């Protein structure tokens, strides 16, 4: 999964399409605002809505940045508690090859 707001829609599309072209089939974009969801829902993307309430864009580091990372941690924790295995990345993280993630489950440690 990767998280996107209205400012990262273009990068989220590149991230998603790159993973698809490499053969990944279970990646999702978590939209943290309605504008990103509306724009991305026009395409063929798997989306999860998880909005930030009253995003503080006026303060990008101590406001919105803090809100975003709090949401990311909370959402990741909920998914893990539900038994979902996750790889959390940023939309500006570029993947260069396909690596079957199932192999990580066979290891005796967390990555």
C-alpha positions, -999 to +999 in steps of 0.1 A: +000+000+000+009+036-004-008+067+007-018+097-014-034+131-010-045+156-036-009+167-041+004+132-049-022+119-074+002+119-103+029+101-084+004+076-071-007+067-106+030+062-117+036+040-085+005+019-091+010+014-129+047+005-123+038-022-098+011-035-122+036-036-151+060-056-129+034-082-122+021-072-087-016-077-083-025-068-047-013-032-044-036-004-032-036+033-029-049+047+003-066+080-004-064+104+025-087+130+011-118+132-012-100+150-040-074+123-044-101+096-043-123+114-069-094+118-093-080+083-089-114+066-090-117+077-126-090+052-134-086+015-129-069+016-095-076-003-063-083+023-037-090+025+000-106+056+015-091+066+048-096+104+051-077+128+074-103+149+092-096+186+089-062+183+071-039+211+082-023+220+049-012+254+062+014+237+084+029+210+062+053+195+088+038+199+122+002+199+108-005+178+078+027+158+079+020+147+115-016+139+106-005+118+076+021+098+095-003+093+124-029+079+099-004+057+082+007+042+115-029+037+128-041+022+095-011-002+093-016-013+129-053-020+122-044-040+091-018-060+110-042-067+139-067-080+113-041-105+101-032-087+069+004-088+057+016-054+044+043-037+026+040+000+032+058+023+008+057+059-004+043+067-038+077+081-048+093+047-042+102+032-075+103-006-079+126-021-105+118-058-105+092-082-093+099-100-060+073-125-048+063-113-014+050-147-004+086-158+002+089-133+031+063-153+050+086-183+050+114-164+068+117-166+105+120-128+109+101-096+100+115-074+073 
